[in-house]
Amino acid sequence: MQGARKHQEMPVSVVHASSASLSGSTVHPSPVVHLPAPDAAAGAVADLVRLMGMAPREGADAVQATRLPLRRLHEGSTLVFEGGRARALYVLRCGSTKTVKTQEDGYEQVLGFQHAGDVLGYEALYGGVHDAGVVALEDSTAYVLAVDDLPQLRRLCPGFTDALERALTRQLHDAGAVAGLMSAVASEARLARFVLWWSDRMAGIGRSPRRLHLRMGRRDIASFLGVAHATVSRSFTALAEAGCLQVDNRDLEILDVETLRALARSTRGASGEATGPQHAAAP
């Protein structure tokens, strides 16, 4: 990710809509967290609270009035630059992303995948710098939460803090599940665990847990699981031959979830032979 540290982010500030007189009544200014064009679109903070798994508190007019900017991303574009200053957090409104970290030899290690409702870039609140980059896997949209505006958002929207804590707690729980993916020795077991993990995540956002469309490519999956690209292809074939999956490029259908779970529980895979993890091939 060359040149990431040279990236200059646009300033973020809170502005207020101008007052206006309509039919003799005054429209009071609504707080808006504003980014310069082209990020002119905005979404209601009440919708953000719902997206993060909480119901907005009734009677909170400020929650309905407060607007947050939306950042639109095309597939392959970067939302967060590795090494950049933490000026904002992001909550994925729709679409999906991957988190990547550049190693010393230039290899981009995939650290995770995110979908709607996930908070992005929050780790930078600790040191003020983003440790990893975030790249869109498809056309996506994210809410922009300016770091300097978080105290104001908490005051205006009492349910915002609870919703943010809920989303972050869910992601910490998910990080524990990711650690479990890596405890399997056999690549087939790792891939089986990955498929079940992604199935659970899709079920959590109201999508089919059996018919899956993977936005990430096999090279990204290989990097995430710490195995070679070719190993992922062989493991998909092995799981298909075992009757667990039907695979059509990035479209998967889980045919036998119990057998898939049995393979996921086994650290030695379908063959019964332990195979040590392989280094992921460079893209």
FENSULGI-V313864 format. One record per residue. N is the residue number from 0. RES is the residue in three letters. PHI is phi in whole degrees, -180 to 180 (999 if undefined). PSI is psi in whole degrees, -180 to 180 (999 if undefined). Layout:
# FENSULGI-V313864
n | res | phi | psi
N | RES | PHI | PSI
N | RES | PHI | PSI
This chain:
# FENSULGI-V313864
n | res | phi | psi
0 | MET | 999 | 73
1 | GLN | -68 | 140
2 | GLY | 80 | 7
3 | ALA | -64 | -37
4 | ARG | -73 | -14
5 | LYS | -91 | -5
6 | HIS | -69 | 133
7 | GLN | -108 | 117
8 | GLU | -81 | 151
9 | MET | -71 | 147
10 | PRO | -65 | 150
11 | VAL | -120 | 135
12 | SER | -151 | 164
13 | VAL | -97 | 130
14 | VAL | -127 | 170
15 | HIS | -126 | 142
16 | ALA | -67 | 146
17 | SER | -69 | 146
18 | SER | -71 | 151
19 | ALA | -144 | 158
20 | SER | -111 | 119
21 | LEU | -125 | 118
22 | SER | 55 | 38
23 | GLY | 82 | -2
24 | SER | -107 | 150
25 | THR | -94 | 131
26 | VAL | -95 | 116
27 | HIS | -76 | 147
28 | PRO | -64 | 138
29 | SER | -102 | 133
30 | PRO | -65 | 135
31 | VAL | -134 | 130
32 | VAL | -86 | 117
33 | HIS | -115 | 136
34 | LEU | -117 | 149
35 | PRO | -61 | 159
36 | ALA | -55 | 146
37 | PRO | -92 | 11
38 | ASP | -87 | 60
39 | ALA | -90 | -21
40 | ALA | -67 | 149
41 | ALA | -138 | 155
42 | GLY | -129 | 156
43 | ALA | -74 | 140
44 | VAL | -67 | -26
45 | ALA | -62 | -39
46 | ASP | -67 | -36
47 | LEU | -64 | -43
48 | VAL | -60 | -43
49 | ARG | -64 | -40
50 | LEU | -61 | -34
51 | MET | -86 | 8
52 | GLY | 97 | 16
53 | MET | -127 | 153
54 | ALA | -92 | 131
55 | PRO | -59 | 144
56 | ARG | -69 | 136
57 | GLU | -66 | 146
58 | GLY | 80 | 2
59 | ALA | -91 | 91
60 | ASP | -61 | -35
61 | ALA | -63 | -32
62 | VAL | -64 | -39
63 | GLN | -73 | -33
64 | ALA | -84 | -30
65 | THR | -69 | 132
66 | ARG | -117 | 146
67 | LEU | -121 | 143
68 | PRO | -70 | 153
69 | LEU | -116 | 133
70 | ARG | -102 | 119
71 | ARG | -94 | 137
72 | LEU | -127 | 140
73 | HIS | -92 | 157
74 | GLU | -53 | 130
75 | GLY | 89 | -8
76 | SER | -83 | 158
77 | THR | -99 | 129
78 | LEU | -92 | -46
79 | VAL | -121 | 130
80 | PHE | -96 | 129
81 | GLU | -60 | 129
82 | GLY | 89 | -6
83 | GLY | -78 | 157
84 | ARG | -70 | 146
85 | ALA | -84 | 90
86 | ARG | -95 | -20
87 | ALA | -155 | 155
88 | LEU | -101 | 162
89 | TYR | -134 | 143
90 | VAL | -121 | 123
91 | LEU | -70 | 119
92 | ARG | -85 | -42
93 | CYS | -155 | 157
94 | GLY | 97 | -162
95 | SER | -153 | 155
96 | THR | -139 | 169
97 | LYS | -128 | 149
98 | THR | -101 | 129
99 | VAL | -131 | 148
100 | LYS | -130 | 131
101 | THR | -85 | 124
102 | GLN | -81 | 171
103 | GLU | -61 | -30
104 | ASP | -87 | 6
105 | GLY | 93 | -6
106 | TYR | -72 | 134
107 | GLU | -93 | 109
108 | GLN | -87 | 125
109 | VAL | -81 | 123
110 | LEU | -99 | -23
111 | GLY | -179 | 170
112 | PHE | -127 | 143
113 | GLN | -129 | 155
114 | HIS | -138 | -174
115 | ALA | -54 | 134
116 | GLY | 97 | -12
117 | ASP | -80 | 144
118 | VAL | -93 | 131
119 | LEU | -116 | 139
120 | GLY | 81 | 9
121 | TYR | -71 | -24
122 | GLU | -64 | -22
123 | ALA | -74 | -10
124 | LEU | -64 | -24
125 | TYR | -74 | -53
126 | GLY | -107 | -6
127 | GLY | 84 | 1
128 | VAL | -134 | 139
129 | HIS | -74 | 123
130 | ASP | -78 | -21
131 | ALA | -143 | 161
132 | GLY | -96 | 161
133 | VAL | -126 | 125
134 | VAL | -124 | 138
135 | ALA | -74 | 132
136 | LEU | -87 | -14
137 | GLU | -159 | 174
138 | ASP | -59 | 126
139 | SER | -141 | 166
140 | THR | -136 | 139
141 | ALA | -135 | 142
142 | TYR | -71 | 144
143 | VAL | -108 | 121
144 | LEU | -114 | 100
145 | ALA | -63 | 131
146 | VAL | -57 | -42
147 | ASP | -67 | -20
148 | ASP | -96 | -4
149 | LEU | -60 | -43
150 | PRO | -60 | -39
151 | GLN | -67 | -40
152 | LEU | -62 | -39
153 | ARG | -64 | -37
154 | ARG | -71 | -44
155 | LEU | -71 | -34
156 | CYS | -127 | 90
157 | PRO | -56 | -32
158 | GLY | -80 | -9
159 | PHE | -63 | -45
160 | THR | -62 | -45
161 | ASP | -61 | -41
162 | ALA | -66 | -42
163 | LEU | -64 | -43
164 | GLU | -63 | -38
165 | ARG | -64 | -45
166 | ALA | -64 | -43
167 | LEU | -68 | -38
168 | THR | -63 | -41
169 | ARG | -62 | -39
170 | GLN | -71 | -33
171 | LEU | -66 | -41
172 | HIS | -61 | -41
173 | ASP | -65 | -34
174 | ALA | -63 | -34
175 | GLY | -66 | -37
176 | ALA | -66 | -37
177 | VAL | -64 | -40
178 | ALA | -60 | -34
179 | GLY | -67 | -29
180 | LEU | -61 | -37
181 | MET | -82 | -10
182 | SER | -79 | -13
183 | ALA | -79 | 138
184 | VAL | -81 | -46
185 | ALA | -76 | 140
186 | SER | -66 | -34
187 | GLU | -63 | -39
188 | ALA | -68 | -39
189 | ARG | -62 | -45
190 | LEU | -67 | -38
191 | ALA | -60 | -43
192 | ARG | -66 | -37
193 | PHE | -63 | -45
194 | VAL | -62 | -44
195 | LEU | -66 | -38
196 | TRP | -63 | -46
197 | TRP | -69 | -35
198 | SER | -60 | -45
199 | ASP | -63 | -39
200 | ARG | -66 | -40
201 | MET | -66 | -40
202 | ALA | -62 | -35
203 | GLY | -67 | -21
204 | ILE | -112 | 19
205 | GLY | 84 | 17
206 | ARG | -104 | 168
207 | SER | -64 | 130
208 | PRO | -84 | -6
209 | ARG | -108 | -37
210 | ARG | -101 | 110
211 | LEU | -118 | 139
212 | HIS | -114 | 119
213 | LEU | -89 | 114
214 | ARG | -73 | -27
215 | MET | -84 | 148
216 | GLY | -82 | 172
217 | ARG | -67 | -28
218 | ARG | -66 | -39
219 | ASP | -67 | -41
220 | ILE | -62 | -43
221 | ALA | -61 | -45
222 | SER | -62 | -42
223 | PHE | -64 | -42
224 | LEU | -86 | -10
225 | GLY | 76 | 36
226 | VAL | -130 | 173
227 | ALA | -76 | 155
228 | HIS | -56 | -47
229 | ALA | -64 | -30
230 | THR | -65 | -38
231 | VAL | -64 | -44
232 | SER | -62 | -44
233 | ARG | -65 | -38
234 | SER | -70 | -38
235 | PHE | -60 | -43
236 | THR | -62 | -42
237 | ALA | -64 | -42
238 | LEU | -68 | -34
239 | ALA | -68 | -42
240 | GLU | -67 | -26
241 | ALA | -79 | -3
242 | GLY | 84 | 11
243 | CYS | -82 | -40
244 | LEU | -130 | 155
245 | GLN | -114 | 124
246 | VAL | -117 | 127
247 | ASP | -135 | 89
248 | ASN | 59 | -113
249 | ARG | -96 | 1
250 | ASP | -97 | 127
251 | LEU | -123 | 146
252 | GLU | -129 | 126
253 | ILE | -80 | 115
254 | LEU | -93 | -36
255 | ASP | -137 | 92
256 | VAL | -69 | -32
257 | GLU | -68 | -43
258 | THR | -65 | -38
259 | LEU | -62 | -42
260 | ARG | -67 | -37
261 | ALA | -63 | -42
262 | LEU | -66 | -37
263 | ALA | -66 | -31
264 | ARG | -76 | -21
265 | SER | -90 | 125
266 | THR | -77 | -11
267 | ARG | -102 | -3
268 | GLY | 76 | -176
269 | ALA | -67 | -30
270 | SER | -80 | -15
271 | GLY | 80 | 3
272 | GLU | -109 | 129
273 | ALA | -73 | 131
274 | THR | -128 | 121
275 | GLY | -64 | 153
276 | PRO | -62 | 142
277 | GLN | -103 | 154
278 | HIS | -73 | 137
279 | ALA | -67 | 139
280 | ALA | -73 | 144
281 | ALA | -66 | 143
282 | PRO | -65 | 999
